[in-house]
Amino acid sequence: MNIDPWHLLIGMWVFVLAMFPIAYVYPRWREARLRHARAQFTQQVGGLQHYGDGGTRPRFGYFPDQDHYTPPFYWAIEFSRSGHYVLTFESRTVTKTVSGGKTRHKTWYWPFVEVMIPHCPCVRIGPANTFITDRTLKAQMISGTPADEFGLYVSSPDEAFARTLVTRRLVTAIAGRAENGRTPTVVFQEGTIRTTPFSPTRLDGQTAREVPSPAFTPKKRFNGRNVLGTADFLIEIVRSIPPRTWRREVPP
């Protein structure tokens, strides 16, 4: 069958013109749906929502990945749960690749859940089989804690505090949420304890789908049930820590 080249060319242009509105409208429709979901969640938990380009800020929070467009975060929701202050937020980072003379930008979305704790030295606890490239993190690895028995690593610049913090009760609370051999990484830093709400771990009674990247695609960017489940997970960890752990002697 012979195809007229002009008809083929016209068909291609029609297809391109038809796809352009979809490519333009869909991201905006998606963001509108996410805004609506967050607004409903904020109302449900009696919280407050903030935007990076707005005039308000949460009462607490540490933002490890500064938002590329509206630092320090894209959006954040703070609320109280079981007597603890909770913050969930999202930041965007952008990677740039050059191929065939063309520069392409890709946006990654980084969601977190944090619970307020007393200020303490940074301590990171995660699966020992995690591939770690950060040299500082590697240099601060601490062995001989109860975490070793659960297949977890501990990293901190303050070894004495980390050994006080990492008890069998604490690592049991962390490892108890593992599923399929995966345990969420938990970080104590700047008056917060944090993790990601979409880790491939049973955090809210549902099994989250594992994703190939530590950042998340738009389809996985917000889930209120995961946020609440993750908050309960972090609160359980905080409650496993004796109050005396935070009462460190301050040298004169």
C-alpha positions as CSV (number, residue, x, y, z in Angstrom):
1,M,0.0,0.0,0.0
2,N,1.4,3.4,-1.0
3,I,1.1,6.2,1.5
4,D,1.2,9.7,0.3
5,P,4.2,11.4,2.1
6,W,2.1,14.6,2.4
7,H,-0.7,12.8,4.2
8,L,1.9,11.2,6.5
9,L,3.4,14.6,7.3
10,I,0.0,16.1,7.9
11,G,-0.9,13.2,10.2
12,M,2.2,13.7,12.2
13,W,1.5,17.4,12.6
14,V,-2.0,16.7,13.7
15,F,-0.7,14.2,16.3
16,V,1.8,16.7,17.6
17,L,-0.8,19.5,17.8
18,A,-3.2,17.1,19.6
19,M,-0.6,16.1,22.2
20,F,0.5,19.6,23.0
21,P,-2.6,20.6,25.0
22,I,-2.5,17.3,26.9
23,A,1.2,17.8,27.7
24,Y,0.4,21.4,28.9
25,V,-2.9,20.6,30.8
26,Y,-2.0,17.3,32.5
27,P,0.7,18.5,34.8
28,R,-1.5,21.4,36.0
29,W,-4.5,19.0,36.5
30,R,-2.2,16.7,38.5
31,E,-0.9,19.6,40.7
32,A,-4.5,20.7,41.3
33,R,-5.5,17.2,42.4
34,L,-2.5,17.1,44.8
35,R,-3.4,20.5,46.2
36,H,-6.9,19.3,46.8
37,A,-5.7,16.1,48.5
38,R,-3.4,18.0,50.8
39,A,-6.1,20.6,51.6
40,Q,-8.4,17.7,52.6
41,F,-5.7,16.1,54.7
42,T,-4.8,19.3,56.4
43,Q,-8.5,19.8,57.4
44,Q,-8.8,16.2,58.5
45,V,-5.8,16.5,60.9
46,G,-6.5,20.0,62.0
47,G,-3.2,21.2,60.7
48,L,-1.7,24.2,58.9
49,Q,-0.3,24.1,55.3
50,H,2.6,26.3,54.2
51,Y,4.1,27.0,50.8
52,G,7.8,27.8,50.1
53,D,6.8,31.0,48.3
54,G,4.2,31.9,50.9
55,G,4.6,34.2,53.9
56,T,4.3,31.5,56.7
57,R,6.6,28.9,58.0
58,P,6.2,25.8,60.2
59,R,7.0,26.1,63.9
60,F,9.8,23.5,63.4
61,G,11.5,21.4,60.8
62,Y,14.8,20.6,59.2
63,F,14.9,20.5,55.4
64,P,17.8,18.3,54.1
65,D,17.1,18.9,50.4
66,Q,16.3,22.5,49.7
67,D,13.6,23.0,47.2
68,H,15.0,24.1,43.8
69,Y,12.3,26.6,43.0
70,T,10.9,27.8,46.3
71,P,13.4,27.0,49.1
72,P,13.5,25.6,51.7
73,F,10.4,23.5,50.7
74,Y,7.7,23.2,48.1
75,W,4.9,22.7,50.6
76,A,4.6,21.7,54.2
77,I,1.8,20.6,56.5
78,E,2.2,20.7,60.3
79,F,-0.2,19.1,62.8
80,S,-0.3,17.5,66.2
81,R,-0.7,13.7,66.7
82,S,-0.7,11.8,70.0
83,G,0.8,14.7,71.8
84,H,3.7,15.2,69.3
85,Y,4.3,17.9,66.7
86,V,4.5,16.4,63.2
87,L,5.6,17.9,59.9
88,T,5.3,16.5,56.4
89,F,6.8,18.3,53.4
90,E,8.1,18.0,49.9
91,S,11.1,19.4,48.2
92,R,12.0,19.4,44.5
93,T,15.5,19.0,43.1
94,V,16.5,19.2,39.4
95,T,19.0,17.2,37.5
96,K,20.4,18.2,34.1
97,T,21.6,15.9,31.4
98,V,23.1,16.8,28.0
99,S,22.6,14.3,25.2
100,G,23.0,14.9,21.5
101,G,23.5,18.6,22.0
102,K,20.2,18.9,23.9
103,T,19.9,19.8,27.6
104,R,17.2,18.0,29.5
105,H,16.0,18.8,33.0
106,K,14.2,16.3,35.2
107,T,12.5,17.2,38.5
108,W,12.6,14.8,41.4
109,Y,10.2,15.0,44.4
110,W,11.5,14.3,47.9
111,P,8.7,13.8,50.5
112,F,9.5,13.6,54.3
113,V,7.8,13.2,57.6
114,E,9.3,14.6,60.7
115,V,8.5,14.6,64.4
116,M,9.8,17.2,66.9
117,I,12.4,16.0,69.4
118,P,14.9,17.8,71.7
119,H,18.0,19.0,69.8
120,C,20.8,16.4,69.7
121,P,23.8,15.4,67.5
122,C,22.9,13.9,64.2
123,V,22.4,10.1,64.2
124,R,21.4,8.1,61.2
125,I,20.1,4.5,61.4
126,G,19.4,2.4,58.3
127,P,19.8,-0.9,56.6
128,A,23.4,-2.2,56.7
129,N,23.1,-3.4,53.1
130,T,22.5,0.2,51.9
131,F,24.9,1.3,49.2
132,I,26.5,4.4,50.8
133,T,28.7,6.7,48.8
134,D,28.9,9.7,51.2
135,R,32.5,9.7,52.6
136,T,31.5,11.5,55.8
137,L,28.8,9.1,56.5
138,K,31.1,6.2,56.0
139,A,33.8,7.7,58.3
140,Q,31.2,8.1,61.1
141,M,30.0,4.5,61.1
142,I,29.7,3.1,64.6
143,S,29.8,-0.7,65.3
144,G,29.1,-2.6,68.5
145,T,25.6,-1.3,69.1
146,P,22.3,-3.3,69.3
147,A,21.7,-2.2,65.7
148,D,24.3,-4.7,64.5
149,E,22.0,-7.6,65.6
150,F,19.2,-6.3,63.4
151,G,21.2,-5.7,60.3
152,L,21.2,-1.9,60.7
153,Y,24.1,0.6,60.5
154,V,24.6,3.6,62.9
155,S,26.4,6.7,61.8
156,S,27.0,9.8,63.9
157,P,29.7,12.4,64.5
158,D,29.0,11.9,68.3
159,E,29.8,8.3,69.1
160,A,29.1,8.7,72.8
161,F,25.6,10.1,72.3
162,A,24.8,7.5,69.5
163,R,25.7,4.6,71.9
164,T,23.4,6.1,74.5
165,L,20.6,6.6,72.0
166,V,20.7,3.3,70.1
167,T,19.2,0.8,72.6
168,R,17.7,-2.6,71.9
169,R,14.3,-1.1,72.4
170,L,14.9,1.6,69.8
171,V,16.2,-0.6,67.1
172,T,13.4,-3.1,67.8
173,A,10.9,-0.3,67.1
174,I,12.7,0.5,63.8
175,A,13.3,-3.0,62.6
176,G,9.7,-4.0,63.6
177,R,8.4,-2.1,60.6
178,A,10.6,-4.0,58.1
179,E,9.0,-5.9,55.3
180,N,10.7,-8.0,52.6
181,G,14.0,-7.3,54.2
182,R,13.7,-3.6,53.9
183,T,13.9,-1.2,56.9
184,P,13.3,2.5,56.6
185,T,16.2,4.8,57.3
186,V,15.7,7.1,60.3
187,V,17.6,10.3,61.0
188,F,17.8,12.3,64.2
189,Q,18.9,15.8,63.2
190,E,18.4,19.5,64.2
191,G,15.5,18.8,66.7
192,T,13.7,16.3,64.4
193,I,13.5,12.6,63.7
194,R,12.6,12.0,60.0
195,T,12.1,9.4,57.4
196,T,10.3,9.2,54.0
197,P,6.5,8.4,53.9
198,F,6.8,6.2,50.8
199,S,9.5,3.8,51.7
200,P,8.8,0.2,50.6
201,T,7.8,-0.7,54.2
202,R,4.5,-1.5,55.8
203,L,3.9,1.8,57.6
204,D,0.1,2.1,57.6
205,G,-1.1,-1.5,57.2
206,Q,-0.7,-1.3,53.5
207,T,2.3,-2.4,51.4
208,A,3.8,0.6,49.6
209,R,5.1,-0.2,46.1
210,E,8.9,-0.1,45.8
211,V,10.3,2.4,43.4
212,P,13.7,2.3,41.7
213,S,14.8,5.7,43.0
214,P,15.1,7.4,46.4
215,A,13.1,10.2,45.0
216,F,9.5,9.7,43.9
217,T,7.4,10.1,40.8
218,P,4.4,12.4,40.8
219,K,2.0,9.4,41.2
220,K,3.6,8.6,44.6
221,R,4.0,12.1,45.9
222,F,1.2,12.3,48.5
223,N,-0.8,9.8,50.4
224,G,-2.4,10.9,53.7
225,R,-2.6,7.4,55.1
226,N,1.1,6.8,54.6
227,V,1.8,10.2,56.2
228,L,-0.2,9.3,59.3
229,G,1.3,5.7,59.4
230,T,4.8,7.1,59.2
231,A,4.1,9.7,61.9
232,D,2.9,6.9,64.2
233,F,6.1,5.0,63.4
234,L,8.3,7.9,64.3
235,I,6.3,8.6,67.5
236,E,6.7,5.0,68.5
237,I,10.5,5.4,68.2
238,V,10.5,8.6,70.2
239,R,8.5,7.0,73.0
240,S,11.1,4.2,73.1
241,I,13.8,6.7,74.1
242,P,14.1,7.2,77.9
243,P,13.9,11.0,78.8
244,R,17.4,10.8,80.4
245,T,18.9,10.2,77.0
246,W,18.2,13.9,76.1
247,R,19.7,15.2,79.4
248,R,23.3,15.3,78.3
249,E,25.9,17.1,80.4
250,V,27.0,20.4,78.8
251,P,30.8,21.1,79.5
252,P,31.6,24.4,81.2
